[in-house]
Structures are given as C-alpha cells and as structure tokens.
Amino acid sequence: MGKIAESELIINSRGAIYHLNVRPEEIAHTVITVGDPARVVEVSKYFDSIECKCQHREFITHTGNIGNKRISVVSTGIGPDNIDIVLNELDALVNIDFDTRIIKQNLTHLTIIRLGTAGSLQADIPVDSVVASTHGLGIDNLLNYYRHDNNDEEMQIIQQFVAHTQISSNFSHPYISTAAGGILKHFVNGFYHGITITCPGFYGPQGRVLRLGLTNPDLIDRLSGFTFGQHRITNFEMETSAIYGLGKLLGHQCLSLSAIVANRINKEFSKDGNAAVENMIKKALNIISSI
C-alpha cells in the first residue's frame, strides 16, 4: 500500500491525529479506554507520574506510569461509532509513519482494556459486580463495514444466536469477536465471565420502553435465555464488540471489563455506581500494572 492521502489520515498542525489530538510518541502500548471523559482523571489519579494530557472534543488522553508500566487512558465517548474512530486512530499512531504516511513494515500490537459500565442480563450477576467479556457480540452493524472472518466456534455462536433471538429479520446481521485469551487469563478471580452484547443505543436497542413501542419487545428475555455450550450472555452495553472486532482485525490484544450498574432481570440499579466503577478501576490497575 502506498502513501495514505491527507483526507484519509488527518494530522493536525501539531503533528497529532485529528480526533484524539495525540502524537505518536504520546501514546503508550498499553491503553485503557473509558467511555466517560470525566473517568480519565479517575484512572490517571492512580498513576505515579503523568507525562502528557491531550484533549479534543470528548476524547481525552492521559499518558503516564505506574511503576515501570507506561499506560495511556483514553476516553471514547459512548457508542460503536466513537470506537471506530478511537481504535483506528490508536492503530494509526503506532503503525503508520506520520512523516511518510506509509504503513510501517514492523507492526506494533497494543494491549487495549476497556473499563466501562453495563447492565446485567442474568439474575445471579448482581449490581456492583464486574464482568470480563469472553466475547463481544454486536447488534450494532459496525464490523459489517469491514472485511472479517470468524472461527468455527464464533460462527456457531452467531448461527445459534440468530436462530434463538430471531434478530436478523429486524436488524443488521450480528457479528462476534473473542477476547484476547492472554489478557483474559489475568482477570478470573472476582470477575464474572460471559458474552457481552453491544447495542447501537441505550433505550430501544436495549429493550427500554418510555414512549415508543419496540419491534422486538421480547429482546431482554431472548438475550438472557441464550446459551451455547458453557457460554451465556451476561450483560450488554455499547462498545465491547466494536473494540474486540476492530482490535482483532488490527492485530491488537483487547479485553472489556464492565462494572454492573443495573440488573435488567431483577429491575435493580446500583445504589452507588461511582463506587462500583472506582472499585473496578483499582482492581484492574493492580492487575494491568503487573502484566
């Protein structure tokens, strides 16, 4: 592939990629993503040192160290469309030469870990617990814009999911990607594991009814009742499948952790969601800084 055009890879006047406003030397090879821009400081306050802070729109990046571990924390905003921006720009920062606009011959593989929130789809996964997603299953359509393949297990999960939920007749075809096993193995004790569904919205796409009727009013029951072998759907949110899908295609190691702030089966919401997120951050950083 030749030189990437200025319209495709947008670099601003300070030599930073457009949306993130980050230069290549300002991003670490271990990246934590958070949806909420205000959560960036809630992560970086635990850094021993902070070397740079960058911001553009909802995208805030702090890069620093915990001990000898260099880490960046990046806010993505909400939704798979924002993940499309963040994952592609993170990859460009480490794998495209900004001077020549040519893809590097030796590619860098990032470790990308999402620290987010989600709703539980199982009665036995309580609010304030944390789910480590074994798979991201998207009903948001993002990955269908990219050429991608699945292994046999992933294809079987999708086939059974479509048959069980009858979702493809009303929505775009679901897609699935698997967590990085080398990262997931560090997040076992104290974490629930399962398939995370990624939705393109918070209300109708997650089965909430305010004033509008739904085309699939049984969605919650169908999702919570889905199983494939030892796999079940544990939770849903709005970013995981996009991170897993794009991360896999780009060669990065990805994991999504979700603090459960709502249980949709028991109709419960956390009494202190901020404390649940704080506990997840501290627990995750302790592990991330040691791997």
Buried (B, 14 or more C-beta within 10 A) or exposed (E): EEEBEEEEBEBEEEEBBBBBBBBBEBBBBBBBBBBBBEBBBBBBEBBEEBBBBBBBEBBBBBBBBBEEBBBBBBBBBBBBBBBBBBBBBBBBBBBBEBEEBEBEEEEBBBBBBBBBBBBBBBEEBBBBBBBBBBBBBBBBBBBBEEEBEBEEBBEBBBEBBBEBBEBBEEBBEBBBBBBBEEBBEBBEEEBBBBBBBBBBEEEBBBBBEEEEEBEBEEBBEBBBEBEBEEBBBBBBBBBBBBBBBBBBBBEBBBBBBBBBBBBBBBEBEBEEBEEBBBBBBEBBBEBBBEE
